[in-house]
Amino acid sequence: MPGPDPSPDAKLTETLLGPIVSSGHLASGAMPALSEFEFALTMNVHAFHRWMLRCMAAAGVPDLTPMDVLVLHNVNHRGKAKRLADICLVLNIEDTHIVNYSLKKLERLKLIKSGRKGKEKTVAVTQGGEDACRRYAQVREQLLVKSVLATSIDPQRLSEIAAAIRSLSGQYDQAARAAASL
């Protein structure tokens, strides 16, 4: 025999504790948790973009786009010259013109310089670009890393979350290829 109907407060609590999503119609399928993940990812992407812009401005380089900041950090990575195709591959960007636009802007700002490796064009970070990345890292340590450490989040758990997100990106890429063939 079923128990009594839950109180209105219990129903409200159950509703509030459900998945937090931006599109209920997408959460009504077989995997509501995926919709919850997508909403969290959306919030995170926008917050991360805001952070990158403000951090880079605090580091002395205002007026960059999130793509410009990502590209600059990638070109600075390991201090080696990079090809456009390699930058796009690492950042998982399909539209090379978007990265190329950032490269041109960063070169105009003297944060990177172009060169050649055989017949291929390459880009490398300049001293100014390296200094900007170093200042960004200092601001990041002071404001973001210190704050995240204060939450007591386990670094190993954070690495596991990052691995899961990278794995899911493959699922989204595969689904995008499938959708393109419909």
N, C-alpha and C positions, 0 to 999 in steps of 0.2 A: 504494500500500500504506500503510495507516494506521500511524502511529508507535506507540511503546509506550504503554501505559496511563499516565496521569499518576500521580505518586506520591501517597500519602495526604496529604502536606503540601500539594501543589499543589491537590488537590481542596478541602482545608480553606480555603486561601487564596482560591480561586475562590468558595467559598460565602460567606466573610466579606466579600468585595468586592462581592457582589451588592447589590441594592437593600435599603435599610434600611427595613423596613415593620413595622407592628404587626399586620397581618392578611394572612398569606400567601395565604389564599384569595382576597383581592381583588387581590393582585399576580400571580395566575396567569393573568389575562386578557390581552387584546391590548396593554395599556399598563401594564406594571409601574411605570414612572416616575410615573404618576399616583398610584399607591398610595404611593410614596415621598414625593411632594409632600404628600399628605394627612397622612402621619405627621409630616413636618417642620412642616407648618402647625399641626397639633394641639399639638405640643411648643411651637411659637412662641407660639400663642395663650395657653396656660397660663402660660408664662414671662412674656409681656407683661402678663397680668392680675396676676400676682404683683408684677411691677415697678411697675405703676401704683399699686397699693395701698400698697406700701412707700414709693414715692417721695412720694405724696401725704401719707402719715403723717409722713415726714421733713420735709415742707413745712408741717406743723402741722395737717393735717386728717385725723385717723384715722377709721376706721369707715365709709368709703365703699365701695361696690361698684365693680367695674370699669366698670359702666354709668354710675354716678354720675360717675366721673372723666371718661369720654368725653363725657358730656353737658355737664359743666361746661366742659371745654375747648372744645366746640363752641359753647356759648352765649357764651363769652368771645371766640371767633374774630372778628376785625375790629371788635369793640366795637359791633356792631349788634344790636338786638332781633331775636329769632327766633320763628317760629311752630313749634308742635309738629310740624306736617306737614313743615316744612323740615328740622328736626333729624332726623326719621326718614328722610327722603329722603337726606340727606347721609351719615348713618351706616348706611344700607341696613338699616333695622330695620322689619320689617313690622308688629309688634305695638306699636301706639302706647301701649297701657297700660303697657308696660315703661318707656318713656321718660317718660311722664306721672308714674309713680311716682317716678322719679329727680328730676324737676322739683319735685315737692312736697317731697321730702326736702331738696333743695338750697335751696329757699325757706325751709323751717323752720330750716335752718342759716344763713340770711341770706347765702348765697353768690350767690343770684340773686334777682331780684324780678320780679313779674308786672306787666304793663301791658296796654294796648289799642292796636291800630292799626285804627281803624274799629270794626267789629264783632268783629274777631278778637283773641283773647288772645295776647299775646306775652310773652316772657321776656327779661330782660337781666341781665348780670352786675352784681353790686354791687361796691363798692370792696373788700370782704372777699373776694369771689370772684376779683376781678382780682389781689389780693395773693397769694392761694393759688396761682393759676396762674403768677404770676411766680416765687414761691418754688419751685414744682415745676420750672419751666424752669431755675432755677439749680442745683437738685439734679441734674437730668437732664444738664446740661452737665458738671458736676463728676464725676459717677459713670458715666454711660452714654456720653455723646458722647466723652469723653476716652478711655474704654476701647475704644470701637469704632475711634476714630482710630488707636489703638496697634496695631490689627490690620493696618493698611495696606490695608484694603479700599478699592477705588476708588469714590469717591462716584458717579461716572457708572454704574458697574456696579450699585451699590445702587439707583439710580433705575430702571435697566432691570429689575431684579428686581421692584421695586414695580409698575412698569407691567405686567409679565407677570402678577403676582398679581391686579391689578385686572381685567385682561382675563379671566383664568380665573374670577373671581367672576361675570362675566356668563354663562359656560358653566354654572356651578353653578346660577345663578338660572334659566336656561332649562331645565335638566334638572329642577329642582324643580317648575317649572310643568308640565312634561310628566308627571312622576311623579304630580302631584296629579290629573291627568285620567285616570289608569289605573283 
